[in-house]
Amino acid sequence: MSGPAHVIRGSVSLPEAELMWRFSRSSGPGGQHVNTSDSKAELRFDLAKTEALPPVWKERALERLADRLVDGVITVRASEHRSQWRNRETAAVRLASLLAEATAPPPRPRRKTKIPRGINERRLREKKQRAETKRGRTGRGWS
């Protein structure tokens, strides 16, 4: 099968036994060879039933990938390479990065920063000063 296990994050990787592969002919242009070779790779992974992911990750992934799942199964396809082996690799890498993204912890909430009072006061002072300057430009009292 493929080379090293595809790591999702940390010590968690895709379990080879739970990957369901299907190969078919790629669509698109090509010579005689393309009609006989099943180079398109389709990889299916049962996210709902897997035990390979920590429960928290699994929950997160099921929630985030909800619109891509069919009965709890995620499907990834690859057909850009001419060799089945490379498409297989591409599909596995794609699935791993998809799961890595979907299981990532949510970002930290942003903490509002308080603007120091001195800065605000300085801004208002400068505003007043600018207004004075501009008011002095009107032509009153010149004649």
C-alpha angles and dihedrals in degrees: 000000000000125000124263121357113275106250117215097188134324111338095340116104138165110278108234092214093059096052114102113203129197126178128200140158117289118240122231135054126334143127130268090294093066092063093060106037126081096213100148110097124207118188123194126190125185101226095175095056102034121118094189096087126069109255093247092053092046092053091048093049094047089052097046097042095041094119092051097048126096110196090337093307123122118207127201124185132196127182106146096103125069094224122073091218093058092046088050091053092046092051093049092048090048092052092047093051091044090054092043090056094044094050097045114121115259114264119265114265113256116254115221113235121220116232110231112248093234091061092052092048092049090051091052091047091052090048091054091047092051091048090052091051091051094046089054089060096067111106097242117131095015099110 
